[in-house]
């Protein structure tokens, strides 16, 4: 049987009724578990609406970390080389955009509905309430465990930034961030429920809607971009922000949008191909269900090849591809071990489906075929390929570009469109049912644990267990501080090692190609008496000329190379996995040496929640100001003769400025990381203590009305059982 709308809507109504019952018993379990159930229901509602659409398009999501080259890939592959999307780091690249076919190009900006904004404001208020409650609890625990200390508790602002962020639902964080972005600009809320249609210079106009400082940015739900490309008639493309988008609200919206995608193309730059960070972002960012196929694409293959040792291109190419495949296998195996609950999405990714592309080489191959000039950046890549690999043949550009292989893969996906959509619709209810039951089961586990502890413990026993946990954490405090202090010192030491590398890197980005041309001039000169004798002569004028775009390319490449070098080094300096392992062992060892009975999983979970907030610093360098200086001094786009020396001097000065500014950012980033580690050194034990004691303190408050709460837990547990039975009995098959 096919999709049954009546059955789906009946199930949806059933889920909404369960939601209402759960919301009436919020004091008995963690609110994050309620939001998980609610998220499944919201996704199901959207899926039902899409499934009922006639001739639904196949939805393809483009994902990857920021700077993975998503826009360049789309332009080269999906849009046939046309620059439909900007390649530079513009606000558009960070927007969540649905791209469709239309004979008349335009953009439609969809604002949140008023009911959506009311929910956002309500969640923002819940964020504040949770923050106040947890900060109050933190202060109480800190005062008890630091009675003899002269150092006071951290401020509420510091607590929020360092301790609270990883303990609160992303739904609430997103809501808080959006309301903060609106601030005093509340007049924009009048546009809720509307949609603005943009035409003409669409990209320029969009900056006010999706730019980092755009006036309407906080109330924009998503953007629909319609382009006149027949290739898109049966497809829709979801161009997402980076999975590591620093703006929480966009990151959360991305994951919600991806739930509606049938196929996902995951881009990972070859220079950092499928590293642990990318795989971690993928594991946490992609939905388990709904997505039927994941295609992994190694982007920027040209940059990866140029990182190989100089010599034979064939050898370098084979070595690079083997290396990337090996990296893929290793990180995927590690991800499966670290994220067993995310096995569903991992199993949809196969090494046999790996593809590698270079949008730059694809563009060069296309231009050469059409006898079009290459851009300065493309010329530089071509020169480097010839310089590094004497046997490099330009007929290989199309092969390195890899776009044809991607197009063949997409064509195969197109052929499977009906099967993919049919399969997704047929498992729609089953998927929601499984996720709903999982959410209810987590709630029931919490209820059972709370009820058992409340029933079998006296107020004194709860207090004793709380104090025992405090003592265990106190015994591990010194070792934890030592670990964090060591990591902080490592960050500071790395500054002195990295700064000289920036200056050395300049040597690779100073070359300018001076184009020389000669013109022969002829003249007549009068000689003799009164100049009556005419003599003909000729002379040659030599002109030297440099294209200013070469300087722009050098600046871009130097800044980009330095940024990538620094960020790669950060991964080694700030080895999060190694740091986390040492911390977990210290804490567990302290519990093992105590007289307490404990379950390791009960300790590992809150530990992991806190350790998740540890992240390596990252440099994101904006070099547009340096380019502006070049273009303002040489508006004609070239320098001739004596001005060439001025251009070279300007380039040297700007390269030095980039190094200085990058160095300042590097110092600031590592100092920020060191500060974070130093704060963790003095607060980590308190944080774990608060998480481990939080449930005990909640029960301590309920023990005065023990029988009332025991009855409430028991009755609500029965209600949950009935809910699970009700959902489990629903026929989700077709």
Secondary structure, DSSP 4 states (H G I P E B T S, - for coil): ----HHHHHHHHHHHHHHHHHHHTTGGGS-HHHHHHHHHHHHHHHHHHHHHTSTTPPEEEEEEESTTS-HHHHIIIIITTT---S--SS-GGGGS-EEEEE-SS-EEEEEEPPHHHHHHHHHHHHHHHHHHHHHHHHHHHHHHHHTTT-S--PPPHHHHIIIIIGGGS-HHHHHHHHHHHHHTT-GGGGGGTT-EEEE-SSHHHHHHHHHSTT-TTGGGEEEEEEEE--GGGTTEEEEEPPPTT-S-HHHHHHHHHHHTT-SEEEEEEEGGGTT-HHHHHHHHHHS-SSS--EEEEEEE-HHHHHHTSPSS-HHHHHHHHHHHHHHHHHHHHHHHHHH-GGGHHHHTT--GGG-EE--HHHHHHHHHHHTT-PPPHHHHHHHHHHHHH-TT--GGGHHHHH-HHHHHHHHHHHHHTHHHHHHHHHHTHHHHHHHHHHHHHHHHHHHHHHHHHHHHH--HHHHHHHHHHHHHHHHHHHHHHHHHHHHHHHHHHHHHHHHHHHHHHHGGGG-----EEEEEEEEEEEEESGGG-EEEEEEEEEEEEEEEHHHHHHHHHHHHHHHHHHHHHHHHHHS-HHHHHHHHHHHHHHHHHTSS----HHHHHHHHHHHHTT----------HHHHHHHHHH-TTSEEETHHHHHHHHHHHHHHHHHHHHHHHHHHHHHHHHHHHHHHHHHHHHHHHHHHHHHHHHHHHHHGGGHHHHHHHHHHHHHHHHHHHHHHHTS----
